[in-house]
Amino acid sequence: MSLQKVPVGTLLLPASGVSSIVKSINKFGLNESVASGGTEEIWDGSAVYSFPSTALMTSISQTTDQVAMRGATIEVQGLDANFAEVTQDLVLDASDTTTVVTLGTALIRCFRMKVQADVVSDSTIRVHNAGETQDYAIIGAGNNQTLMAIYTVPADKNAYMTNYWAHHNPVTGQDFTSNPIKLWAADRANLYAKQLKHVVGLPVDGNFQHLFNPYPKFTEKTDIFLTSSPVLKDASVSAGFDLLIVDA
């Protein structure tokens, strides 16, 4: 029997043969205070996340004016109204960072922001709607990039998840009785509601990593995210996942 050589940078997928890996994605998030008795996504907002059905993400601004951050460039990564990948560099106002700056391309999804300057943010920097009534991505003070275990598969791509993980960040008084970490996927191309794909209970004093074999597949326009649901006490949770992105 002859052996087929598979080029470096390819992924052998039984259902589709050999597919070229476009890129890998490492998503990592932090929710410092998941409310007891509720369910929240793992992201900087420490609240239930909102997935808009249209491109409502139009603007960026800083919550409190920071002189050193004036004129700084913020990289915004997301998807446009057609779910195509878009990376934009937005320059905060040169005289007041709370002044709203309009995105060149409105987004239906935003899954990462980064400060592209030699200065540390001392207040949150947010991607929001035109009226500033809803935040979709937040750079927390001191972090200089978003921490969100949320990703949406771009149009004409598939994603394969290799693993996901979670960690309880010990905080005095956060002795929850249980805290299921759930992996969700919502196929927006077919207008499906979110579906539970996996769940692991997070111990109060520990963490976990779940490895997939084979890798589960997520198709274009699918929202992938992790949630925490602590019982009895609030919880500070870090979590994330790794994806391989291939052409559909």
Residue frames as qw, qx, qy, qz and C-alpha x, y, z in Angstrom:
[[0.000, 0.888, 0.459, 0.000, 0.00, 0.00, 0.00],
 [0.421, 0.382, -0.021, 0.823, 1.40, 3.40, -0.96],
 [0.271, -0.638, -0.447, 0.566, 1.36, 6.34, 1.46],
 [0.241, 0.814, 0.294, 0.439, 0.08, 9.73, 0.36],
 [0.417, -0.069, -0.253, 0.870, 2.18, 12.71, 1.35],
 [0.097, -0.880, -0.462, -0.049, 0.14, 15.46, 2.97],
 [0.364, 0.566, -0.115, 0.731, 1.72, 18.92, 2.62],
 [0.311, -0.268, -0.519, 0.749, 2.60, 20.85, 5.75],
 [0.175, 0.161, 0.090, -0.967, -0.19, 23.25, 6.65],
 [0.541, -0.122, -0.554, -0.621, -3.03, 20.92, 5.68],
 [0.485, -0.153, 0.635, -0.582, -5.64, 19.20, 7.80],
 [0.235, -0.011, -0.922, -0.306, -6.79, 15.66, 7.06],
 [0.512, 0.054, 0.385, -0.766, -10.55, 15.57, 7.45],
 [0.331, 0.090, 0.936, 0.083, -12.30, 12.24, 6.80],
 [0.423, 0.653, 0.557, -0.290, -15.46, 13.88, 5.46],
 [0.398, 0.894, 0.029, -0.206, -13.75, 16.13, 2.95],
 [0.827, 0.379, -0.073, 0.408, -10.29, 14.76, 2.26],
 [0.572, -0.193, -0.130, 0.787, -7.36, 17.13, 2.62],
 [0.041, 0.933, 0.313, 0.175, -8.26, 20.76, 3.33],
 [0.447, 0.396, -0.216, 0.772, -5.93, 23.73, 3.48],
 [0.392, -0.654, -0.461, 0.454, -5.72, 25.42, 6.87],
 [0.190, 0.845, 0.149, 0.477, -6.34, 29.13, 6.38],
 [0.054, 0.571, -0.470, 0.670, -5.32, 30.03, 9.94],
 [0.480, -0.337, -0.759, 0.281, -5.64, 29.05, 13.58],
 [0.267, -0.675, -0.049, -0.686, -7.66, 31.03, 16.11],
 [0.426, -0.171, -0.721, 0.520, -6.98, 31.15, 19.84],
 [0.318, -0.655, -0.207, -0.654, -9.92, 32.69, 21.71],
 [0.454, -0.190, -0.672, 0.553, -9.55, 33.47, 25.40],
 [0.248, -0.676, -0.246, -0.649, -11.92, 35.34, 27.67],
 [0.260, -0.084, -0.678, 0.683, -12.51, 36.56, 31.20],
 [0.397, -0.659, -0.333, -0.545, -15.69, 37.32, 33.09],
 [0.204, 0.302, -0.636, 0.681, -14.66, 38.60, 36.52],
 [0.292, 0.057, 0.624, -0.723, -18.13, 38.39, 38.04],
 [0.357, -0.195, -0.769, -0.493, -20.61, 35.90, 36.61],
 [0.472, -0.311, 0.242, -0.788, -23.80, 36.47, 38.57],
 [0.163, -0.017, 0.951, -0.262, -24.99, 33.64, 40.80],
 [0.454, 0.433, 0.686, -0.368, -28.11, 31.93, 39.52],
 [0.514, 0.749, -0.019, -0.419, -27.68, 33.31, 36.01],
 [0.814, 0.143, 0.396, 0.399, -25.82, 32.46, 32.83],
 [0.125, 0.922, -0.153, -0.333, -23.30, 34.78, 31.19],
 [0.812, 0.516, -0.114, 0.247, -20.86, 34.55, 28.31],
 [0.703, -0.450, 0.051, 0.549, -17.14, 34.67, 29.13],
 [0.428, 0.598, 0.172, 0.655, -16.22, 38.18, 28.01],
 [0.296, 0.102, -0.298, 0.902, -15.16, 41.58, 29.37],
 [0.312, -0.441, -0.225, -0.811, -18.73, 42.84, 29.72],
 [0.022, -0.040, -0.847, 0.529, -19.58, 40.59, 32.72],
 [0.539, 0.297, 0.299, -0.729, -23.17, 40.41, 31.42],
 [0.703, 0.364, 0.611, 0.022, -25.28, 38.49, 28.93],
 [0.219, -0.279, 0.495, 0.793, -23.84, 39.08, 25.45],
 [0.553, 0.620, 0.292, -0.474, -25.97, 40.45, 22.60],
 [0.414, -0.021, 0.710, 0.569, -25.63, 39.02, 19.06],
 [0.373, 0.525, 0.076, -0.761, -27.27, 41.50, 16.65],
 [0.691, 0.380, 0.610, 0.077, -29.04, 40.34, 13.49],
 [0.487, 0.827, 0.119, 0.254, -27.80, 43.35, 11.49],
 [0.628, 0.214, -0.191, 0.723, -24.59, 45.39, 11.35],
 [0.318, -0.903, -0.248, -0.146, -25.27, 47.58, 14.40],
 [0.678, -0.495, 0.028, 0.543, -21.64, 47.88, 15.47],
 [0.422, 0.823, 0.199, 0.324, -20.87, 51.31, 14.11],
 [0.019, -0.901, 0.193, -0.388, -18.70, 53.19, 16.60],
 [0.763, -0.113, -0.421, 0.477, -15.82, 53.13, 19.06],
 [0.089, -0.815, 0.158, -0.550, -14.93, 55.33, 22.02],
 [0.425, 0.061, -0.716, 0.551, -13.29, 55.32, 25.45],
 [0.383, -0.693, -0.611, 0.013, -15.45, 55.60, 28.56],
 [0.342, -0.878, -0.072, 0.327, -13.29, 58.25, 30.27],
 [0.457, 0.857, -0.192, 0.140, -10.97, 60.68, 28.49],
 [0.815, -0.395, 0.174, 0.387, -7.34, 59.56, 28.75],
 [0.125, 0.906, -0.249, -0.318, -4.82, 62.15, 27.60],
 [0.295, -0.490, 0.763, 0.301, -2.10, 59.61, 26.82],
 [0.507, 0.247, 0.818, 0.117, -4.53, 57.58, 24.68],
 [0.391, 0.781, 0.135, -0.468, -5.61, 60.52, 22.51],
 [0.436, 0.705, -0.439, -0.347, -4.88, 59.80, 18.85],
 [0.356, -0.318, 0.878, 0.027, -4.01, 56.14, 19.59],
 [0.542, 0.191, -0.609, -0.546, -4.86, 53.47, 17.03],
 [0.621, -0.082, 0.670, -0.398, -7.24, 50.66, 17.98],
 [0.223, 0.154, -0.852, -0.447, -7.35, 47.55, 15.79],
 [0.660, 0.101, 0.407, -0.623, -10.87, 46.16, 15.42],
 [0.085, 0.144, -0.927, -0.334, -11.41, 42.64, 14.04],
 [0.518, 0.260, 0.599, -0.553, -14.84, 41.40, 13.01],
 [0.310, 0.295, 0.822, 0.375, -17.31, 40.61, 10.25],
 [0.180, 0.076, -0.164, -0.967, -19.24, 42.97, 7.98],
 [0.649, 0.142, 0.217, -0.715, -22.95, 42.75, 7.15],
 [0.820, 0.308, -0.378, -0.300, -22.20, 39.81, 4.81],
 [0.879, -0.425, 0.215, 0.025, -20.11, 38.01, 7.46],
 [0.744, 0.507, -0.179, 0.396, -16.90, 38.71, 5.53],
 [0.681, -0.426, -0.193, 0.563, -13.77, 39.29, 7.63],
 [0.197, 0.866, 0.028, 0.458, -12.79, 42.90, 8.18],
 [0.629, -0.397, -0.250, 0.620, -9.87, 44.35, 10.15],
 [0.135, 0.877, 0.170, 0.428, -9.98, 48.10, 10.72],
 [0.492, -0.107, -0.335, 0.796, -7.62, 50.58, 12.38],
 [0.152, -0.874, -0.377, -0.266, -9.55, 53.28, 14.22],
 [0.379, 0.238, -0.312, 0.838, -7.85, 56.39, 15.59],
 [0.286, -0.692, -0.580, 0.321, -9.26, 57.73, 18.85],
 [0.108, 0.947, 0.185, 0.238, -10.06, 61.44, 18.89],
 [0.585, 0.323, -0.265, 0.695, -7.00, 63.66, 19.30],
 [0.082, -0.467, 0.240, -0.847, -8.60, 65.96, 21.85],
 [0.583, -0.216, 0.471, -0.626, -11.02, 63.73, 23.80],
 [0.098, 0.147, -0.968, -0.176, -11.04, 59.91, 23.67],
 [0.328, 0.348, 0.767, -0.429, -14.70, 59.80, 24.72],
 [0.434, 0.496, -0.178, -0.730, -15.64, 61.35, 21.38],
 [0.820, 0.217, 0.519, -0.106, -17.36, 58.71, 19.26],
 [0.039, 0.499, -0.657, -0.564, -15.36, 57.58, 16.20],
 [0.833, 0.310, 0.133, -0.438, -17.33, 55.90, 13.39],
 [0.655, -0.141, 0.690, 0.274, -16.11, 52.63, 11.92],
 [0.162, 0.388, -0.547, -0.724, -15.30, 52.71, 8.23],
 [0.492, -0.070, -0.765, -0.409, -17.28, 49.47, 7.85],
 [0.647, -0.340, 0.276, -0.624, -20.19, 48.71, 10.16],
 [0.184, 0.238, -0.952, 0.058, -19.92, 45.24, 11.71],
 [0.778, -0.291, -0.308, -0.463, -22.39, 42.51, 12.50],
 [0.898, -0.366, -0.160, 0.182, -19.76, 40.80, 14.69],
 [0.150, 0.807, -0.469, 0.325, -16.66, 41.96, 16.56],
 [0.940, -0.273, -0.201, 0.040, -14.48, 39.31, 18.19],
 [0.730, -0.258, -0.105, 0.624, -11.22, 41.12, 18.98],
 [0.132, 0.963, -0.019, 0.234, -9.80, 44.61, 19.62],
 [0.780, -0.201, -0.121, 0.581, -6.23, 45.62, 20.39],
 [0.094, -0.963, 0.054, 0.247, -4.49, 48.87, 21.37],
 [0.795, 0.362, 0.076, 0.480, -1.79, 49.62, 18.81],
 [0.067, 0.861, -0.176, 0.472, 0.15, 52.15, 20.88],
 [0.550, 0.094, -0.616, 0.557, 2.75, 52.29, 23.65],
 [0.271, -0.298, 0.318, -0.858, 0.26, 53.34, 26.31],
 [0.141, -0.218, -0.951, 0.166, -1.85, 51.33, 28.74],
 [0.324, -0.535, -0.418, -0.659, -5.58, 52.07, 28.84],
 [0.047, 0.022, -0.689, 0.723, -6.89, 53.30, 32.19],
 [0.550, 0.257, 0.414, -0.679, -10.58, 53.08, 31.26],
 [0.635, 0.254, 0.727, 0.065, -12.61, 50.83, 28.99],
 [0.176, 0.368, -0.480, -0.777, -12.53, 51.17, 25.20],
 [0.539, 0.291, 0.728, -0.307, -15.73, 49.96, 23.57],
 [0.095, -0.068, -0.690, -0.714, -17.24, 48.99, 20.22],
 [0.234, 0.404, 0.683, -0.562, -20.90, 49.95, 20.43],
 [0.300, 0.649, 0.644, 0.272, -23.97, 50.96, 18.46],
 [0.215, 0.550, 0.156, 0.792, -24.60, 54.51, 17.27],
 [0.410, -0.756, -0.138, -0.492, -26.54, 55.46, 20.38],
 [0.184, 0.425, -0.727, 0.506, -24.00, 53.92, 22.79],
 [0.722, -0.305, 0.190, -0.591, -26.76, 51.84, 24.36],
 [0.991, -0.050, 0.121, -0.040, -25.14, 48.45, 23.65],
 [0.102, -0.728, 0.658, 0.166, -21.50, 47.35, 23.88],
 [0.947, 0.259, -0.106, -0.156, -20.29, 44.50, 21.67],
 [0.819, 0.146, -0.285, 0.476, -16.57, 44.42, 22.48],
 [0.353, -0.924, 0.071, -0.131, -14.71, 45.94, 25.43],
 [0.612, 0.341, -0.475, 0.533, -11.04, 46.46, 26.20],
 [0.611, -0.725, -0.303, 0.091, -10.89, 46.45, 29.99],
 [0.089, -0.945, 0.282, -0.136, -8.71, 48.97, 31.81],
 [0.403, -0.653, 0.640, 0.049, -5.10, 47.80, 31.76],
 [0.822, 0.083, 0.562, 0.038, -5.67, 44.87, 29.38],
 [0.050, 0.587, -0.464, -0.662, -5.01, 46.60, 26.02],
 [0.316, 0.063, -0.772, -0.548, -7.04, 43.97, 24.19],
 [0.747, -0.204, -0.063, -0.629, -10.39, 42.27, 24.47],
 [0.096, -0.193, 0.954, -0.208, -10.85, 39.08, 26.50],
 [0.707, 0.165, 0.146, -0.672, -13.81, 37.32, 24.92],
 [0.314, -0.079, 0.939, 0.113, -14.39, 33.58, 24.44],
 [0.563, 0.623, 0.399, -0.368, -16.64, 34.39, 21.50],
 [0.133, -0.341, 0.638, 0.678, -16.02, 33.85, 17.78],
 [0.697, 0.507, 0.296, -0.412, -18.11, 33.75, 14.61],
 [0.628, 0.013, 0.632, 0.455, -17.07, 31.67, 11.60],
 [0.144, 0.494, -0.240, -0.823, -16.64, 33.95, 8.56],
 [0.774, 0.484, 0.095, -0.397, -18.57, 33.45, 5.32],
 [0.775, 0.525, -0.347, -0.056, -17.19, 30.68, 3.08],
 [0.153, 0.503, -0.783, 0.334, -15.15, 29.16, 5.93],
 [0.836, -0.367, -0.384, -0.136, -15.48, 26.20, 8.26],
 [0.136, -0.682, 0.572, -0.435, -13.99, 25.95, 11.74],
 [0.829, -0.115, -0.546, 0.041, -12.78, 22.86, 13.59],
 [0.422, -0.780, 0.284, -0.366, -12.38, 23.03, 17.37],
 [0.587, 0.305, -0.708, 0.245, -9.41, 21.21, 18.84],
 [0.444, -0.272, -0.704, 0.483, -10.13, 21.93, 22.52],
 [0.212, -0.756, -0.079, -0.615, -11.74, 24.24, 25.04],
 [0.524, -0.080, -0.619, 0.580, -10.86, 25.03, 28.65],
 [0.314, -0.806, -0.147, -0.479, -11.94, 26.98, 31.73],
 [0.500, 0.035, -0.574, 0.648, -10.42, 28.09, 35.02],
 [0.383, -0.848, -0.354, -0.090, -11.96, 29.46, 38.21],
 [0.322, 0.506, -0.322, 0.732, -10.00, 32.47, 39.43],
 [0.483, -0.452, -0.674, 0.329, -10.17, 32.13, 43.23],
 [0.098, -0.517, 0.050, -0.849, -11.89, 35.07, 44.90],
 [0.013, -0.044, -0.781, 0.623, -12.77, 35.15, 48.60],
 [0.449, 0.276, 0.447, -0.722, -16.43, 34.27, 49.08],
 [0.606, 0.359, -0.395, -0.590, -16.91, 32.69, 45.65],
 [0.216, -0.150, 0.959, -0.104, -17.61, 29.18, 46.94],
 [0.660, 0.135, -0.243, -0.697, -20.24, 28.20, 44.38],
 [0.733, -0.112, 0.623, -0.247, -21.86, 24.77, 44.70],
 [0.696, 0.256, 0.592, 0.317, -21.71, 24.09, 40.96],
 [0.147, 0.750, -0.179, -0.619, -20.69, 25.93, 37.81],
 [0.758, 0.304, 0.534, 0.218, -21.30, 24.22, 34.46],
 [0.018, -0.570, 0.397, 0.719, -19.21, 25.64, 31.61],
 [0.688, 0.460, 0.554, -0.090, -21.17, 25.20, 28.40],
 [0.200, -0.229, 0.574, 0.760, -20.00, 25.28, 24.79],
 [0.486, 0.625, 0.473, -0.387, -22.65, 26.75, 22.49],
 [0.216, -0.062, 0.594, 0.772, -23.02, 27.17, 18.73],
 [0.412, 0.636, 0.428, -0.493, -25.68, 29.16, 16.89],
 [0.422, 0.154, 0.654, 0.609, -25.92, 28.59, 13.13],
 [0.188, 0.598, 0.181, -0.757, -27.07, 32.01, 11.90],
 [0.115, 0.208, -0.680, -0.694, -26.90, 30.97, 8.22],
 [0.285, -0.291, -0.867, -0.287, -29.88, 28.68, 8.86],
 [0.372, -0.498, 0.015, -0.783, -31.47, 30.97, 11.48],
 [0.713, -0.276, -0.638, 0.090, -31.06, 28.33, 14.20],
 [0.489, -0.822, 0.127, -0.262, -31.20, 29.14, 17.89],
 [0.006, 0.651, -0.734, 0.191, -28.12, 28.30, 19.96],
 [0.935, -0.068, -0.321, -0.134, -27.37, 24.60, 20.49],
 [0.549, -0.688, 0.468, -0.079, -25.46, 23.10, 23.41],
 [0.718, 0.506, -0.477, -0.034, -22.42, 21.23, 22.08],
 [0.675, 0.041, -0.621, 0.396, -20.58, 20.24, 25.28],
 [0.421, -0.788, 0.080, -0.443, -20.58, 20.90, 29.02],
 [0.657, 0.043, -0.600, 0.454, -18.11, 20.33, 31.87],
 [0.502, -0.831, -0.238, -0.034, -18.56, 21.21, 35.54],
 [0.356, 0.646, -0.363, 0.570, -15.92, 23.68, 36.78],
 [0.667, -0.421, -0.510, 0.343, -14.54, 22.89, 40.25],
 [0.250, -0.964, -0.089, 0.006, -14.25, 25.72, 42.78],
 [0.476, -0.740, 0.384, 0.279, -10.54, 25.10, 43.25],
 [0.585, -0.160, 0.663, 0.439, -9.49, 24.16, 39.75],
 [0.359, 0.563, -0.333, -0.666, -9.80, 24.05, 35.99],
 [0.775, 0.156, 0.610, 0.050, -10.23, 21.72, 33.06],
 [0.218, 0.504, -0.523, -0.652, -9.28, 21.28, 29.42],
 [0.791, 0.257, 0.524, -0.185, -11.39, 19.16, 27.09],
 [0.062, -0.413, 0.692, 0.589, -9.64, 17.78, 23.99],
 [0.775, 0.384, 0.166, -0.473, -11.76, 16.83, 20.98],
 [0.015, -0.361, 0.859, 0.363, -11.04, 13.80, 18.81],
 [0.460, 0.377, 0.343, 0.727, -12.32, 14.06, 16.14],
 [0.074, -0.169, -0.132, 0.974, -12.64, 17.82, 15.93],
 [0.285, 0.671, 0.647, -0.223, -16.24, 19.12, 15.78],
 [0.290, 0.244, 0.438, 0.816, -17.06, 21.19, 12.70],
 [0.098, 0.707, 0.410, -0.568, -18.75, 24.59, 12.71],
 [0.470, 0.502, 0.517, 0.509, -19.97, 26.06, 9.42],
 [0.203, 0.285, 0.095, 0.932, -20.02, 29.63, 8.15],
 [0.310, -0.488, -0.090, -0.811, -21.88, 32.32, 10.13],
 [0.735, -0.433, -0.521, 0.016, -21.95, 30.17, 13.27],
 [0.222, -0.768, 0.338, -0.496, -21.50, 31.94, 16.61],
 [0.781, -0.080, -0.564, 0.256, -19.31, 29.92, 18.98],
 [0.136, -0.662, 0.316, -0.665, -19.16, 30.90, 22.65],
 [0.481, -0.111, -0.793, 0.357, -18.71, 29.70, 26.22],
 [0.423, -0.654, -0.072, -0.623, -20.99, 30.42, 29.18],
 [0.247, 0.085, -0.795, 0.548, -20.75, 30.04, 32.95],
 [0.552, -0.517, -0.341, -0.558, -23.68, 29.38, 35.32],
 [0.230, 0.184, -0.762, 0.577, -22.53, 29.47, 38.97],
 [0.575, -0.567, -0.513, -0.290, -24.93, 28.38, 41.71],
 [0.612, -0.643, -0.359, 0.287, -25.07, 30.01, 45.17],
 [0.354, -0.721, 0.093, 0.589, -22.15, 32.45, 44.65],
 [0.457, 0.850, -0.169, -0.201, -20.76, 34.65, 41.87],
 [0.863, -0.128, 0.318, 0.371, -17.67, 33.42, 40.01],
 [0.127, 0.817, -0.396, -0.400, -14.64, 34.85, 38.23],
 [0.863, 0.138, 0.476, 0.099, -14.03, 32.61, 35.22],
 [0.098, 0.623, -0.562, -0.535, -11.37, 32.51, 32.51],
 [0.763, 0.220, 0.607, -0.034, -12.10, 30.32, 29.49],
 [0.249, 0.653, -0.424, -0.576, -11.22, 29.84, 25.84],
 [0.868, 0.224, 0.444, -0.008, -10.93, 27.56, 22.83],
 [0.176, -0.478, 0.607, 0.609, -8.77, 26.87, 19.77],
 [0.730, 0.544, 0.319, -0.265, -10.00, 26.63, 16.20],
 [0.380, -0.156, 0.638, 0.652, -8.58, 25.66, 12.82],
 [0.464, 0.651, 0.161, -0.578, -10.14, 27.70, 10.00],
 [0.407, -0.022, 0.766, 0.497, -10.39, 26.14, 6.54],
 [0.306, 0.161, -0.370, -0.862, -12.02, 27.09, 3.24],
 [0.666, 0.188, 0.535, -0.484, -15.56, 25.76, 2.93]]
